[in-house]
Amino acid sequence: MKSIVLASGNPGKKVEIEQLLAPFGTRVVTQVELGITEADEPHDSFLENALAKARHACFATRLPALADDSGLCVAALGGAPGVHSARYAGEPRSDRRNNEKLLAELSAHDDRSAYYECVLVLMRGPGDAQPLVAQARWQGAIAGAPRGGGGFGYDPLFLPQGMARTAAELAPEEKNRISHRGQALAKLLALLKNP
């Protein structure tokens, strides 16, 4: 695929996906750049939301569309913020406020275990009756305070399993290799090569 529409307006997601797809020469354009509004995400699962977003972008642009629905799931909070990760602290979306709320909610808990979940859906065209779906988890824990200036979302608080650095302290290439999104995209590319 020479070009795909990313069913998102999140600049951090665009940068990560562009870096991951760079070896394939695929141009990534966001739906926002094409004037397409964001799809509603009313569902309670990453899969359903990713499917809704991919369909919306694909039908609006008539181009292959890649949708990512991902979030942070914290054990002590019953899996929250989960599918509500981007808007955990309400509107307008704010990574800083989301991180502050997460730390406040976790202050009464000893269990800091968490994972990032990512579901990617690729619709190759509006008539694609069998979109490709790939899913991955990135295990870790929540740090006591934000650290690092890279990444986005909860990255300053997320300590990948077995590491002393937060996701925001990793070099982009390292994060892309081991992250939930990087793992899911590797699975998706394998599906494309061997349908």
N, C-alpha and C positions, 0 to 999 in steps of 0.2 A: 504494500500500500504506500503510495507516494504521499498522501495526505490523509489525516484523520481529524475529526472534530472531537475535542475533549469536552465532554458534557459537564463543564464546570467553569466557574469564573475565578477559582482559587489560583492566584499566581504561583504559590508554592507547589501545588500539584502539577501545574504546567511545567515548571522548571524541572521537577523530578522526572516527569514522564518524558520530556524532551531529552534529558540526559540519558535515560534508559533506552530510548529509541534511536538515539544519534547513530549508533553503528549500522542501522538499517536504512539510513537516509530518509526516514519518514518525517514529514513536516507536520507539526502539531499546531493546530489553531483552536482557540477556545470558542465556545458558542457565544460568549460575550463579545468577542472580537467580530463575530458575524452578525451581531445584533439580535441574537436569540435569547429570550428570557430563560431564566432557570426553571426547571421542572419542579412541580410540587414533590415533596418527599414525605408523604403521609404514613408511610409503612413502618412496621415495627421490626423489620429485618434489613440488614445491609443488602441482601440479594434483591429483595423487592424494590428497594429504592434505586439500586444501580440499574435494574432493568427499566424502571420508569424513566430514569434520566437518559439512558442510552436510546430508548425509543423516541423520546421527545426530540433529542438533538438530531437523530438520524432522519426522522420524518420531516423536520423543519429545514434541514440542509440538503437532504438527498445524498449525503456523503457517509462513508463509514464513520461510526461514532463509538468512542470509547468512554465508558462511564466508570467512575470509581466511587464506591461508597465505603467509607472507612471511618473508624473511630477508636476511641480508647475505652476499654472495658476494665473496670476496677473491681476486684473480688469483694472487698469489704463494703462496696456500695451496691452490691447485687447486680453488677455488670454495667452500672452507670459510669459515665454518661452515655456510652454505647452509641446508638443511632442519633442521639441528640448532641453529640460531641461538639459540633460547630456552634450550636446555639445554647450550650449548657447554662450560661449566665444570662441568657435572654438576648433580645435584639437591642441595638445592632450587634452583630457578631464581633467578638473581641477575644483574641487569644489571651491577652493579659487578664481580663476578667474571668475567663474560663479557668485559667490556671489558679487564680486566687480562690475561686469558688471550690475547685477540687481540693486544694490544700486545706481550706476551712472544713469541708465535709470529712476529710480524712483525719483531722486533728484528734478525734476521739478513738481512732482505730490503730491497732498495732500491725495488722496485716496490710502490707503495702503492695502486694502482688497485683500485677495488671498485665494486660496485653493489648497490642494494637491489632485490630482486625481489618482486613481489606478484601473487598469483593470487586473484581473488575468484570465488566460486561462489554463485549465487542459485538456491535451489530454491523455486518458488512454492507448492508443496504436496507432500505425500507421494507423489502420483502423477505428479510432474513428470518425464517421460521425457527432456526436453531442457532441463536446467538451463542458465541463462545463465552464461557464463564470460568473464571479462575479465582481461587480464594486462598488466603494465607494469614497466618498469625505470627506476631512477633512478641515473644514472651519477655517480661521484665518486671520492674517494680517502680514505684513512685518515689522520687527523691524528696528530701525535706524542704528544699528550696530550689528555685529555678537556677540553672547553670547553662552557660553557653549562648552564643549569638547566632547559631545556624538553625536550619530547619524552620518549622512553623508549628502551629497548634500546640500540642502538649510536649513537644520535643525537649524543651528546657527542663521538664520534670521527669521524663521517661528514661530510666536506667535499663538498657538492654541486659538480658540475663547474662551473667558472667562478665560484665563490664563495669568499670568504675566511672566511666564517662557517660553523660547523658547523650541522648540522640542529637541534641543541639550542639554538642561538643565534638561530634564526629565530622570528618571531612565528607563532603557530598558523595564522593565515589564510594567511600566505606559504607555510609548510610544506605545508599542505593543498592549495594550488594547484599545487605543483610536485612533490610527493612521489610515490613509487611507488604508494601507496595512493590518493592523490588522483587520479592519472592513471587508475588501474584503475577507480575508481568512476565517473569521467566516462565511460569507455568502457561500463561496465555500464549506466549511466543512458541512454546513447544507444541501447543494445540494447533497453532497455525501451520507449523511445519509438518505435523503428522495428524491431519484431521480425522 
